[in-house]
Amino acid sequence: MSHDPAMNHDTEHQDAVDAVVPLIPIVIPAVGAVMMFLLAFIAVHMA
């Protein structure tokens, strides 16, 4: 087998966890705000 330089599979793939971790400080407060809004909306609607 000869080494074909056009088929270089040595590229490093980024882990899914490493891609998500920088977004956590933005996502968690946003999801918390949406949850609080939905819970308040349900409480007002049921009252």
C-alpha positions as CSV (number, residue, x, y, z in Angstrom):
1,M,0.0,0.0,0.0
2,S,1.3,3.4,-0.9
3,H,0.7,6.5,1.1
4,D,-1.6,8.9,-0.7
5,P,-1.1,12.5,0.5
6,A,-4.5,13.5,-0.9
7,M,-6.2,11.3,1.7
8,N,-4.9,12.8,4.9
9,H,-7.1,11.6,7.7
10,D,-4.9,13.0,10.5
11,T,-7.2,16.0,11.0
12,E,-8.3,16.5,14.6
13,H,-12.1,16.5,15.2
14,Q,-13.6,18.7,17.8
15,D,-15.4,17.0,20.7
16,A,-19.1,17.8,21.1
17,V,-18.6,18.6,24.8
18,D,-15.8,21.0,24.0
19,A,-18.0,22.8,21.5
20,V,-20.9,23.2,24.0
21,V,-19.0,24.2,27.2
22,P,-18.3,27.8,26.2
23,L,-22.0,28.4,25.6
24,I,-23.1,27.2,29.1
25,P,-22.9,30.7,30.8
26,I,-25.3,32.0,28.1
27,V,-27.6,29.1,27.8
28,I,-28.3,28.4,31.4
29,P,-29.6,31.9,32.4
30,A,-31.6,32.0,29.1
31,V,-33.3,28.7,29.8
32,G,-33.9,29.8,33.4
33,A,-35.6,33.0,32.2
34,V,-37.8,31.1,29.8
35,M,-38.8,28.6,32.5
36,M,-39.6,31.3,35.0
37,F,-41.8,33.1,32.3
38,L,-43.6,29.8,31.5
39,L,-44.2,29.0,35.1
40,A,-45.5,32.5,35.9
41,F,-47.7,32.3,32.8
42,I,-49.2,29.0,33.9
43,A,-49.7,30.3,37.5
44,V,-51.6,33.4,36.2
45,H,-53.6,31.4,33.7
46,M,-54.7,28.9,36.4
47,A,-55.6,31.6,38.9
